[in-house]
Amino acid sequence: MTFSLLARCPRSGQFGMVISSSSPAVAARCAHARAGVGVAATQNITDPALGPRLLDLMEAGASAPQAMAQVVAEAPFIDHRQLLCVDRAGRVATHSGAQTLGIWALAEGEGVVAGGNLLANASVPKAMVAGFNAARGAFGDRLIAALKAGAAAGGEAGPVHSAGLLIVDRETWPVAWLRADWSEAAMPIEEVARAWEVYAPQMAAYIQRAKDPRAAPSYGVPGDE
C-alpha cells in the first residue's frame, strides 16, 4: 500500500524522506527523522513505534544495520513489517517480513534507500533511487523527483490517496513537513509537490523566525510589511 524513499544529503547533512500510499495520512504514521541521527520508515502493516525505536538506537551509536537487526530481533509481529532506515554515515538497512503485502521490492544507493509494497511492479523502488540520484537542486527537489519517478514507474497497484515529504536539518523540529493526508482526486503526490514549490523559497525565513524572530524577514501582513 506504500512506496517511499529515504536519504541523507551529503552536502548539507539533512535527512529526509518522501512517501505515498492508498491509505490515509501515511506520512503521519510512517515517516520519522531526527536531525544529526537519521531517518526511518515503518510501513506495510504499520507499527508507528518502530520508526522512533530505530532512531533511538542510531542516536545511541548503532549503525543502521545494527539498529535494524535489534529491532527485527525484538519487535513483535515483525513478519508483518517493512522497515527502512539511513544513519548519519549514510549507511542503510531494510527489513521486509514474510507477510509483506503484494508485490514488494527494495533498492539501495549511496546514502539512499527506497521500498514499497502492493506495488504495480517490482521496478518502482529502483526507479525512485535513480530519480533521486539524477535530480539536481535542493534536497527537497531531489526527494520530490524521487516520488514522481516512483509514480511514473507504476507506483502502487491501487489509487494513491496520501503522500508526504519530511526533512530535518540542525533543529529539533522538522524544517519541512508537508502532507496531503487524503486526496479524493488521487493526486496527493502533485499536491505535496506543489506545496514544496511554495514552501521551499520561504523555508529559511521560517527557520529564522523560530530561532530569532528579530532577525527574520517581515511577515508581509498588515502592520509588518
C-alpha positions as YAML, in Angstrom:
chain: A
units: angstrom
residues:
- id: 1
  name: MET
  ca: [0.00, 0.00, 0.00]
- id: 2
  name: THR
  ca: [3.06, 2.26, 0.16]
- id: 3
  name: PHE
  ca: [6.19, 3.38, -1.64]
- id: 4
  name: SER
  ca: [8.86, 5.56, -0.08]
- id: 5
  name: LEU
  ca: [12.42, 6.84, -0.39]
- id: 6
  name: LEU
  ca: [14.74, 7.86, 2.46]
- id: 7
  name: ALA
  ca: [18.03, 9.70, 2.08]
- id: 8
  name: ARG
  ca: [20.84, 11.64, 3.68]
- id: 9
  name: CYS
  ca: [22.10, 14.71, 1.83]
- id: 10
  name: PRO
  ca: [25.93, 14.50, 1.83]
- id: 11
  name: ARG
  ca: [26.27, 18.25, 1.22]
- id: 12
  name: SER
  ca: [24.01, 19.59, 3.95]
- id: 13
  name: GLY
  ca: [23.77, 16.65, 6.35]
- id: 14
  name: GLN
  ca: [19.97, 16.87, 6.14]
- id: 15
  name: PHE
  ca: [17.86, 13.74, 6.38]
- id: 16
  name: GLY
  ca: [14.55, 13.34, 4.62]
- id: 17
  name: MET
  ca: [12.03, 11.09, 3.02]
- id: 18
  name: VAL
  ca: [9.03, 11.02, 0.73]
- id: 19
  name: ILE
  ca: [6.20, 8.55, 0.93]
- id: 20
  name: SER
  ca: [2.80, 7.86, -0.61]
- id: 21
  name: SER
  ca: [0.01, 5.33, -0.12]
- id: 22
  name: SER
  ca: [-3.59, 4.42, -0.79]
- id: 23
  name: SER
  ca: [-4.11, 4.64, 2.99]
- id: 24
  name: PRO
  ca: [-4.96, 7.94, 4.71]
- id: 25
  name: ALA
  ca: [-2.30, 10.06, 6.42]
- id: 26
  name: VAL
  ca: [0.57, 7.76, 5.50]
- id: 27
  name: ALA
  ca: [3.28, 10.29, 6.41]
- id: 28
  name: ALA
  ca: [1.78, 10.84, 9.86]
- id: 29
  name: ARG
  ca: [2.16, 7.14, 10.69]
- id: 30
  name: CYS
  ca: [5.18, 6.02, 8.70]
- id: 31
  name: ALA
  ca: [7.73, 8.85, 8.37]
- id: 32
  name: HIS
  ca: [10.28, 9.51, 11.11]
- id: 33
  name: ALA
  ca: [13.51, 11.54, 11.12]
- id: 34
  name: ARG
  ca: [15.83, 13.12, 13.65]
- id: 35
  name: ALA
  ca: [18.44, 15.80, 12.93]
- id: 36
  name: GLY
  ca: [22.00, 14.52, 13.18]
- id: 37
  name: VAL
  ca: [20.78, 10.96, 13.66]
- id: 38
  name: GLY
  ca: [18.93, 9.52, 10.69]
- id: 39
  name: VAL
  ca: [15.63, 8.78, 9.01]
- id: 40
  name: ALA
  ca: [13.37, 5.74, 9.29]
- id: 41
  name: ALA
  ca: [10.20, 4.42, 7.69]
- id: 42
  name: THR
  ca: [7.83, 1.86, 9.14]
- id: 43
  name: GLN
  ca: [5.31, 0.68, 6.56]
- id: 44
  name: ASN
  ca: [3.25, -2.25, 5.21]
- id: 45
  name: ILE
  ca: [1.10, -3.23, 8.23]
- id: 46
  name: THR
  ca: [2.47, -0.32, 10.19]
- id: 47
  name: ASP
  ca: [3.71, -0.16, 13.76]
- id: 48
  name: PRO
  ca: [4.47, 3.57, 14.22]
- id: 49
  name: ALA
  ca: [6.59, 2.83, 17.31]
- id: 50
  name: LEU
  ca: [9.31, 1.17, 15.24]
- id: 51
  name: GLY
  ca: [10.46, 4.35, 13.49]
- id: 52
  name: PRO
  ca: [11.35, 6.16, 16.74]
- id: 53
  name: ARG
  ca: [12.89, 2.93, 18.06]
- id: 54
  name: LEU
  ca: [15.26, 2.76, 15.09]
- id: 55
  name: LEU
  ca: [16.18, 6.42, 15.60]
- id: 56
  name: ASP
  ca: [16.77, 5.91, 19.32]
- id: 57
  name: LEU
  ca: [19.18, 3.07, 18.62]
- id: 58
  name: MET
  ca: [21.04, 5.06, 15.97]
- id: 59
  name: GLU
  ca: [21.24, 8.08, 18.27]
- id: 60
  name: ALA
  ca: [22.78, 5.80, 20.91]
- id: 61
  name: GLY
  ca: [25.53, 4.83, 18.45]
- id: 62
  name: ALA
  ca: [24.20, 1.88, 16.48]
- id: 63
  name: SER
  ca: [24.70, 1.83, 12.73]
- id: 64
  name: ALA
  ca: [21.63, 1.47, 10.54]
- id: 65
  name: PRO
  ca: [22.25, -2.29, 10.05]
- id: 66
  name: GLN
  ca: [22.82, -2.78, 13.79]
- id: 67
  name: ALA
  ca: [19.69, -0.86, 14.71]
- id: 68
  name: MET
  ca: [17.64, -2.79, 12.18]
- id: 69
  name: ALA
  ca: [18.94, -6.12, 13.43]
- id: 70
  name: GLN
  ca: [17.99, -5.25, 17.00]
- id: 71
  name: VAL
  ca: [14.50, -4.09, 16.09]
- id: 72
  name: VAL
  ca: [13.91, -7.19, 13.96]
- id: 73
  name: ALA
  ca: [15.05, -9.37, 16.87]
- id: 74
  name: GLU
  ca: [12.89, -7.62, 19.46]
- id: 75
  name: ALA
  ca: [9.71, -6.32, 17.83]
- id: 76
  name: PRO
  ca: [6.52, -8.38, 17.92]
- id: 77
  name: PHE
  ca: [4.81, -9.34, 14.66]
- id: 78
  name: ILE
  ca: [7.94, -8.41, 12.73]
- id: 79
  name: ASP
  ca: [6.89, -10.62, 9.81]
- id: 80
  name: HIS
  ca: [4.16, -8.05, 9.08]
- id: 81
  name: ARG
  ca: [6.50, -5.05, 8.95]
- id: 82
  name: GLN
  ca: [8.50, -3.38, 6.20]
- id: 83
  name: LEU
  ca: [11.22, -1.11, 7.63]
- id: 84
  name: LEU
  ca: [13.88, 1.14, 6.10]
- id: 85
  name: CYS
  ca: [16.46, 3.45, 7.65]
- id: 86
  name: VAL
  ca: [19.52, 5.59, 6.90]
- id: 87
  name: ASP
  ca: [22.07, 6.60, 9.54]
- id: 88
  name: ARG
  ca: [24.34, 9.64, 9.98]
- id: 89
  name: ALA
  ca: [27.10, 7.98, 7.93]
- id: 90
  name: GLY
  ca: [24.75, 7.24, 5.04]
- id: 91
  name: ARG
  ca: [24.55, 3.52, 5.79]
- id: 92
  name: VAL
  ca: [21.19, 1.93, 5.00]
- id: 93
  name: ALA
  ca: [19.23, -1.05, 6.25]
- id: 94
  name: THR
  ca: [15.93, -2.70, 5.36]
- id: 95
  name: HIS
  ca: [13.58, -5.42, 6.50]
- id: 96
  name: SER
  ca: [10.59, -6.89, 4.67]
- id: 97
  name: GLY
  ca: [8.79, -9.56, 6.64]
- id: 98
  name: ALA
  ca: [7.23, -12.68, 5.22]
- id: 99
  name: GLN
  ca: [3.79, -11.05, 5.46]
- id: 100
  name: THR
  ca: [4.72, -8.01, 3.36]
- id: 101
  name: LEU
  ca: [1.77, -7.42, 1.05]
- id: 102
  name: GLY
  ca: [1.57, -7.99, -2.69]
- id: 103
  name: ILE
  ca: [4.49, -7.20, -4.99]
- id: 104
  name: TRP
  ca: [7.19, -5.65, -2.84]
- id: 105
  name: ALA
  ca: [10.72, -4.51, -3.58]
- id: 106
  name: LEU
  ca: [13.68, -2.58, -2.19]
- id: 107
  name: ALA
  ca: [16.51, -0.60, -3.78]
- id: 108
  name: GLU
  ca: [19.64, 0.93, -2.27]
- id: 109
  name: GLY
  ca: [22.18, 3.56, -3.26]
- id: 110
  name: GLU
  ca: [24.83, 5.61, -1.51]
- id: 111
  name: GLY
  ca: [23.00, 7.22, 1.40]
- id: 112
  name: VAL
  ca: [19.60, 6.43, -0.09]
- id: 113
  name: VAL
  ca: [17.11, 3.58, 0.11]
- id: 114
  name: ALA
  ca: [13.63, 3.03, -1.32]
- id: 115
  name: GLY
  ca: [10.99, 0.40, -0.78]
- id: 116
  name: GLY
  ca: [7.38, -0.42, -1.27]
- id: 117
  name: ASN
  ca: [4.61, -2.98, -1.01]
- id: 118
  name: LEU
  ca: [1.49, -3.69, -3.04]
- id: 119
  name: LEU
  ca: [3.39, -2.19, -5.95]
- id: 120
  name: ALA
  ca: [2.30, -2.17, -9.56]
- id: 121
  name: ASN
  ca: [5.67, -3.76, -10.35]
- id: 122
  name: ALA
  ca: [8.99, -4.51, -8.66]
- id: 123
  name: SER
  ca: [10.90, -1.77, -10.51]
- id: 124
  name: VAL
  ca: [9.34, 1.13, -8.56]
- id: 125
  name: PRO
  ca: [11.97, 1.46, -5.78]
- id: 126
  name: LYS
  ca: [14.83, 1.23, -8.29]
- id: 127
  name: ALA
  ca: [13.20, 3.99, -10.34]
- id: 128
  name: MET
  ca: [12.91, 6.15, -7.22]
- id: 129
  name: VAL
  ca: [16.61, 5.80, -6.38]
- id: 130
  name: ALA
  ca: [17.51, 6.57, -10.00]
- id: 131
  name: GLY
  ca: [15.23, 9.61, -9.98]
- id: 132
  name: PHE
  ca: [16.74, 10.89, -6.76]
- id: 133
  name: ASN
  ca: [20.31, 10.45, -7.99]
- id: 134
  name: ALA
  ca: [19.60, 12.06, -11.36]
- id: 135
  name: ALA
  ca: [17.83, 15.12, -9.93]
- id: 136
  name: ARG
  ca: [19.55, 18.43, -9.26]
- id: 137
  name: GLY
  ca: [18.74, 21.30, -6.96]
- id: 138
  name: ALA
  ca: [17.84, 21.40, -3.29]
- id: 139
  name: PHE
  ca: [17.46, 18.24, -1.22]
- id: 140
  name: GLY
  ca: [13.69, 18.62, -1.24]
- id: 141
  name: ASP
  ca: [13.68, 18.94, -5.03]
- id: 142
  name: ARG
  ca: [15.52, 15.63, -5.28]
- id: 143
  name: LEU
  ca: [13.10, 13.96, -2.89]
- id: 144
  name: ILE
  ca: [10.11, 15.17, -4.88]
- id: 145
  name: ALA
  ca: [11.79, 13.95, -8.08]
- id: 146
  name: ALA
  ca: [12.12, 10.51, -6.50]
- id: 147
  name: LEU
  ca: [8.46, 10.41, -5.52]
- id: 148
  name: LYS
  ca: [7.38, 11.41, -9.01]
- id: 149
  name: ALA
  ca: [9.74, 8.81, -10.53]
- id: 150
  name: GLY
  ca: [8.14, 6.11, -8.41]
- id: 151
  name: ALA
  ca: [4.68, 7.12, -9.57]
- id: 152
  name: ALA
  ca: [5.84, 7.25, -13.20]
- id: 153
  name: ALA
  ca: [7.27, 3.74, -12.90]
- id: 154
  name: GLY
  ca: [3.86, 2.41, -11.89]
- id: 155
  name: GLY
  ca: [3.67, 3.28, -8.23]
- id: 156
  name: GLU
  ca: [1.15, 1.43, -6.15]
- id: 157
  name: ALA
  ca: [-1.17, -1.19, -7.59]
- id: 158
  name: GLY
  ca: [-4.18, 0.88, -6.49]
- id: 159
  name: PRO
  ca: [-5.00, 4.59, -6.34]
- id: 160
  name: VAL
  ca: [-2.76, 6.79, -4.19]
- id: 161
  name: HIS
  ca: [-4.65, 8.91, -1.63]
- id: 162
  name: SER
  ca: [-1.98, 10.35, 0.69]
- id: 163
  name: ALA
  ca: [1.64, 11.48, 0.48]
- id: 164
  name: GLY
  ca: [4.23, 13.44, 2.40]
- id: 165
  name: LEU
  ca: [7.70, 14.98, 2.49]
- id: 166
  name: LEU
  ca: [9.75, 15.23, 5.69]
- id: 167
  name: ILE
  ca: [13.13, 16.97, 6.08]
- id: 168
  name: VAL
  ca: [15.17, 17.56, 9.23]
- id: 169
  name: ASP
  ca: [18.30, 19.69, 9.48]
- id: 170
  name: ARG
  ca: [20.04, 21.03, 12.60]
- id: 171
  name: GLU
  ca: [16.92, 21.82, 14.60]
- id: 172
  name: THR
  ca: [14.93, 19.63, 16.97]
- id: 173
  name: TRP
  ca: [11.89, 20.05, 14.72]
- id: 174
  name: PRO
  ca: [11.38, 19.32, 11.01]
- id: 175
  name: VAL
  ca: [12.34, 22.16, 8.69]
- id: 176
  name: ALA
  ca: [9.86, 20.79, 6.15]
- id: 177
  name: TRP
  ca: [6.87, 18.60, 6.96]
- id: 178
  name: LEU
  ca: [4.43, 18.71, 4.05]
- id: 179
  name: ARG
  ca: [1.50, 16.31, 3.78]
- id: 180
  name: ALA
  ca: [-1.59, 15.53, 1.79]
- id: 181
  name: ASP
  ca: [-3.43, 13.26, 4.22]
- id: 182
  name: TRP
  ca: [-6.35, 12.42, 1.96]
- id: 183
  name: SER
  ca: [-6.99, 13.24, -1.66]
- id: 184
  name: GLU
  ca: [-10.25, 12.06, -3.19]
- id: 185
  name: ALA
  ca: [-8.88, 13.02, -6.61]
- id: 186
  name: ALA
  ca: [-5.95, 10.63, -6.06]
- id: 187
  name: MET
  ca: [-3.46, 13.46, -6.64]
- id: 188
  name: PRO
  ca: [-1.60, 13.71, -3.31]
- id: 189
  name: ILE
  ca: [1.85, 13.49, -4.91]
- id: 190
  name: GLU
  ca: [1.06, 16.51, -7.06]
- id: 191
  name: GLU
  ca: [-0.35, 18.32, -4.01]
- id: 192
  name: VAL
  ca: [2.79, 17.71, -1.96]
- id: 193
  name: ALA
  ca: [5.00, 18.70, -4.90]
- id: 194
  name: ARG
  ca: [3.07, 21.96, -5.26]
- id: 195
  name: ALA
  ca: [3.30, 22.61, -1.51]
- id: 196
  name: TRP
  ca: [7.08, 22.17, -1.75]
- id: 197
  name: GLU
  ca: [7.25, 24.67, -4.63]
- id: 198
  name: VAL
  ca: [5.50, 27.24, -2.44]
- id: 199
  name: TYR
  ca: [7.32, 26.43, 0.80]
- id: 200
  name: ALA
  ca: [10.90, 25.95, -0.42]
- id: 201
  name: PRO
  ca: [11.62, 29.66, -1.10]
- id: 202
  name: GLN
  ca: [10.26, 30.54, 2.34]
- id: 203
  name: MET
  ca: [11.86, 27.74, 4.36]
- id: 204
  name: ALA
  ca: [14.91, 29.71, 5.51]
- id: 205
  name: ALA
  ca: [12.69, 32.56, 6.71]
- id: 206
  name: TYR
  ca: [10.51, 30.20, 8.75]
- id: 207
  name: ILE
  ca: [13.62, 28.70, 10.35]
- id: 208
  name: GLN
  ca: [14.91, 32.17, 11.22]
- id: 209
  name: ARG
  ca: [11.57, 33.17, 12.72]
- id: 210
  name: ALA
  ca: [11.79, 30.19, 15.04]
- id: 211
  name: LYS
  ca: [15.40, 30.83, 16.04]
- id: 212
  name: ASP
  ca: [15.32, 34.64, 16.33]
- id: 213
  name: PRO
  ca: [12.26, 36.48, 15.01]
- id: 214
  name: ARG
  ca: [14.05, 39.83, 15.40]
- id: 215
  name: ALA
  ca: [16.38, 38.90, 12.50]
- id: 216
  name: ALA
  ca: [13.67, 37.38, 10.33]
- id: 217
  name: PRO
  ca: [12.12, 38.93, 7.23]
- id: 218
  name: SER
  ca: [8.85, 40.77, 7.68]
- id: 219
  name: TYR
  ca: [5.72, 38.69, 7.78]
- id: 220
  name: GLY
  ca: [4.06, 40.56, 4.95]
- id: 221
  name: VAL
  ca: [0.88, 41.15, 6.93]
- id: 222
  name: PRO
  ca: [-0.81, 44.44, 7.84]
- id: 223
  name: GLY
  ca: [1.34, 46.22, 10.39]
- id: 224
  name: ASP
  ca: [4.50, 44.31, 9.46]
- id: 225
  name: GLU
  ca: [5.01, 44.85, 5.74]
...
